Structures are given as C-alpha cells and as structure tokens.
C-alpha cells in the first residue's frame, strides 16, 4: 500500500483490556466487487491513494492497514433489546478493523465492519450482510449526513459473491461487506456488560479512554465519571433532536445501538417519515411501537438511565441519575435551534416565542398531513411568497393551521447565508429530496434485475448536492453540535 502522507494510524483499543474484545479471523469471500467507495472520506483519513485492487484487499480481504491493528477485534457488549436485557450480544457480524486520525481535525476514528463473517458472538448466524442491506445503509448514512446529522459514514461497500438465506428478503440474496467510519464503537451496552460482570477496574480504564479520546472536558468535573455522563446525555439528546428535525426513524433504539459519542449508526430497518406521525414505526417487528418516531426521545433517555446505573460503581460523586435529568432540556433546545437553522432563520430572541413558533410549526405539519420534508424546502429563508406560490402545497399553507406559522416565520431574520438560495441548484429545484421506501425500492430493483447501479450512483450524487446546499446554509454538525 502506498501510504498517503495524510494517513495517521493510531490503534488504541487493543491496548485497553482483553476483556473488551475477541481477536477474530475475517471471512474469506469468493469475490470482491467494489460497489461503493467514499473517496471524500477516504481522503479525510489518508486512504484516497489506494487503487481499487488495494481497496478491496483491505476492505474485503481485510489485509491489515500499515501500522494498525494486526488482527480485527470483535467487541464485547450487552444491551437491552426492546427493554429485555440480553447478555449474549457482541459483534456478531462485524469487528473493529483499524483506528486512525481525521486529517481535518485530528480526532480518532474507527473503521468498523458489517457482514465480515462469524465471530464468537454470531449466535448461530452466518455473520454476513445482504447486498440490499448494504445499499440501504449507504443511502441512510448519506441521507443523514446530507441533512446535517452526526452519523457514521459508509466508507466502502463490496459485493462478495455468496448466496444468503434470509427471512425478510427474497432468497437466495446477494452478499456484501460494508466498512463504516465512526468516531467510536463504545456503546452503552459495553458498560452494561462490565457492570453486570463486576469488572470495576476494566470499566475505570474504559472511562479514562472515552474521556481522553472523546470527552476531555469531563476531566474537569469534580466527578469525571459524572462529567462524562453529562457529556453523553447532551450528545445523545442532540442525536435525538437530529432525528426529529430530519424525520428519521432509526427502528431499533436498543442500548447496544447507542454509542458514547452520540453518533447515529447501524442502519437496519430505518425509515424517513412520509408525514409527521408520532406513531410511525420503522421495524416490522416493533408491534408495540416502542421505537416509533414520537417515542425515540424517551427510548434514548431510558438507555441513558441504564448507562447511569452501569457507571455508578466507578463514580465518586452524587447520584448519577440526576445528570440524566438534563436530557429533555437539551433535546428541546436542540430541536428549536436545528429547526430554525434548517429553515435558514435566526431564532427569535425571546426563548418562549421561539419555542412556541417551533411547536406551532410541527403541529401544523401534523394537522395538515403535509409531506415531512416539504416545509423545510418551501419555507427556507422565511416563507417568501414566491416560494410558497411555486409549491404544490401552496393551498395547504393558506390553511388555518399554517397561516399563523407563516406569519411568525416571516418575522424572523434570515441568516446571511440565505443568499445561497439564489445560487445553490438544490434550492432552485421543484422540491425537497426524499428517501422513502418508494424511493429506495426502485434503486434496488435496478440492481437486482439488471445489475444497473446508475440509479444508486445518481441517488448518492443527489444526496451530496442536497448536503452541499445545507452546508452552505450553515446546517451541519460542525456548526450545530457541541460534540467530540
């Protein structure tokens, strides 16, 4: 591998404690067919100089990267799944492959896999990922990144030439292996496992690692463990707010799916809302609606409370549960800030007025049944008359539900960056980009029927164009997040 001068390997997790992981051998796949390569993020970690053949050797053959982890690590953790504790979890079809530094900001990043073969935690499964699952994960992460959310990035998707049997897909299904880029794979469930096993010393070392790498400000707290929890509460509340403003339903908000950086990841039965419906669920097996759109914030808080209980043995301060009480305030604050930012508006100086206007905005969305993404496109920059009249929803905006909201938004000051509304092609289009089931299935059908990847590539290009338009407005995690 010709090492880029920007490549900065920094493997650290393996030095923590062998109790946290299992060294594993990757699967040997019969084929390596590169289907997606995220060159932009490859450049952020100094991997952009790899040839496609080298790329496949590392991200499907799993030849170690230079000066990095010599052996992949399947991480150990427990977790509550739909509120039932499961001590048999762990990386069952993935592993930590490498750790390296971000060229842009120096932060530590993990390269983790999905579909890379069996591990000690596969629980009888084959450890594989269907190609459709990989395509869906790429689209989910690209959509969320474009919508200003702090998410894992899909770095690579390679088709692997195996036939898989699945209950929820037509079989035999095509196989793939995904590599994603995340800031951390340390989960709430990682600490739950250590707490259950009484591994107090291991937990203390893991706390120190998380503080050093992701939340150094926690060290200044009289009780650094409580300081860490406060940082995680704020970050996870912001993640929940990102999901709300994006209209995103994760589908499986289990404690093993929440990492301590508050970074959204692991996209299985995800959905975006067709319209604002608090009861909308993503997972066909979520019969009780536990993780419905409107219940996601409560589910995240519940998981944070489990983290607080798990951290108690290594905390020297007051009751940790008090720190989780900040969640609702942080969530509400983030929803308000992100809603105005996505609309390209300065929030009113009166906090009560800002809260009321945002509440009325979402009430009008729900009452009118308008497509979820539509108002964020039509009303950007302050509900200008020209944009309203050009919208197919113009009649909806004239309703009693919307009229006071429109008036309120017009009283807000547009952000200076709203001048980009006249120059960014996305804002000159016919309407917002959506990623509903009806949009994903045709992309997949082109692949499965004729092996035509053109619609997939076009979808990714369109999502990135929307992301550029949002970033031009200042709507991105870099400007909206207080995070690691």
C-alpha positions, 0 to 999 in steps of 0.5 A: 500500500502506498501510504498517503502522507495524510494517513495517521494510524493510531490503534488504541483499543487493543491496548485497553483490556482483553476483556473488551474484545475477541481477536477474530479471523475475517471471512474469506469471500469468493469475490470482491466487487467494489460497489461503493467507495467514499473517496471524500472520506477516504481522503479525510483519513489518508486512504484516497491513494489506494487503487481499487485492487488495494481497496478491496484487499483491505476492505474485503480481504481485510489485509491489515492497514500499515501500522494498525491493528494486526488482527480485527477485534470483535467487541464485547457488549450487552444491551437491552433489546426492546427493554429485555436485557440480553447478555449474549450480544457482541459483534456478531457480524462485524469487528473493529478493523483499524483506528486512525486520525481525521486529517481535518481535525485530528480526532480518532476514528474507527473503521468498523465492519458489517457482514465480515463473517462469524465471530464468537458472538454470531449466535448461530448466524452466518455473520454476513450482510445482504447486498440490499442491506448494504445499499440501504445503509449507504443511502441512510448514512448519506441521507443523514449526513446530507441533512446535517446529522452526526452519523457514521459514514459508509466508507466502502461497500463490496459485493462478495459473491455468496448466496444468503438465506434470509427471512425478510428478503427474497432468497437466495440474496446477494452478499456484501461487506460494508466498512463504516467510519465512526468516531467510536464503537463504545456503546452503552451496552459495553458498560452494561456488560462490565457492570453486570460482570463486576469488572470495576477496574476494566470499566475505570480504564474504559472511562479514562479512554472515552474521556481522553479520546472523546470527552476531555472536558469531563476531566474537569468535573469534580466527578469525571465519571459524572462529567462524562455522563453529562457529556453523553446525555447532551450528545445523545439528546442532540442525536435525538433532536437530529432525528426529529428535525430530519424525520428519521426513524432509526427502528431499533433504539436498543442500548447496544445501538447507542454509542458514547459519542452520540453518533447515529449508526447501524442502519437496519430497518430505518425509515424517513417519515412520509408525514409527521406521525408520532406513531410511525414505526420503522421495524416490522417487528416493533408491534408495540411501537416502542421505537416509533418516531414520537417515542425515540426521545424517551427510548434514548433517555431510558438507555441513558438511565441504564448507562447511569446505573452501569457507571455508578460503581466507578463514580465518586460523586452524587447520584448519577441519575440526576445528570440524566435529568438534563436530557429533555432540556437539551433535546428541546433546545436542540430541536428549536435551534436545528429547526430554525437553522434548517429553515435558514432563520435566526431564532427569535430572541425571546426563548418562549416565542421561539419555542412556541413558533417551533411547536406551532410549526410541527403541529401544523405539519401534523394537522395538515398531513403535509409531506415531512420534508416539504416545509423545510424546502418551501419555507427556507429563508422565511416563507417568501411568497414566491416560494410558497406560490411555486409549491404544490402545497401552496393551498395547504399553507393558506390553511388555518393551521399554517397561516399563523406559522407563516406569519411568525416565520416571516418575522424572523431574520434570515441568516446571511447565508440565505443568499445561497438560495439564489445560487445553490441548484438544490434550492432552485429545484421543484422540491425537497429530496426524499428517501422513502421506501418508494424511493429506495425500492426502485434503486434496488430493483435496478440492481437486482434485475439488471445489475444497473447501479446508475440509479444508486450512483445518481441517488448518492450524487443527489444526496451530496448536492442536497448536503452541499446546499445545507452546508452552505446554509450553515446546517451541519454538525460542525456548526450545530453540535457541541460534540467530540 
